[in-house]
Amino acid sequence: MKRLLFSIIIYFFLSNLVFARNIILQNDINKNININKNTKRIEEFFSFFCPYCYNLEYQYQFNYFLRNKYSNQSIINSYHVNISDSYLEKILSKAWIIAKELHIENKVLIPIYTNIQEKKYIKNFSTLKNIFIKNSKIQSKIYDMYWNSISIEIRLKQEYDIIKKFHIIKIPTIYINQKYLLELNDIYQLPKKKFLEKQTRSINFLLKKI
């Protein structure tokens, strides 16, 4: 009986320790970004060239999970990070903004990943547009209208400035309330249900810490 009680105590201690390690507080972020303390926020940073980001979506559908579970209680933003400042990364960032404007992220996210990392099909504006309109089912002229929109260019610049202020050094990265960094070290290690349950506990806890 004593051994059982001791094992239970150790289990809960280790569980809390693991949970605590999943949360990293970054104090400096408030110095660079203005925060509305009454607004709960979730910011996701990723790249279509990042294998870990691809797996996060392919295995866990994490972007959809965030928007589906937290959009009613939080502002959720997902930013495509231009790692090497290449032409292709720039147009991918712009296409992602268009996807967000049209609320069709789920339709184009995995197809773009696949055609960047596996099929190597997307190499320029034309091939990116082909994949985008094929999977989103929008008309070519609608895509071009958004692509040539001044408001999209303005938003592209705004998002670029936001990414710089966050000092992103690795991806995927998730910030909660613009100051708490969510660790995602369990990619490849946990099945989908357990991974999302673990992230839910962490996010719920951090969203309360405004």
Secondary structure, 3 states (H helix, E strand, C coil): CHHHHHHHHHHHHHHHHHHHHCEEECCCHHHHCCCCCCCCEEEEEECCCCHHHHHHHHHHCHHHHHHHHHCCCCEEEEEECCCCCCHHHHHHHHHHHHHHHHCCHHHHHHHHHHHHHCCCCCCCHHHHHHHHHHHHCCCHHHHHHHHCCHHHHHHHHHHHHHHHHHCCCCCCEEEECCCEEECCCCCCCCCHHHHHHHHHHHHHHHHCCC
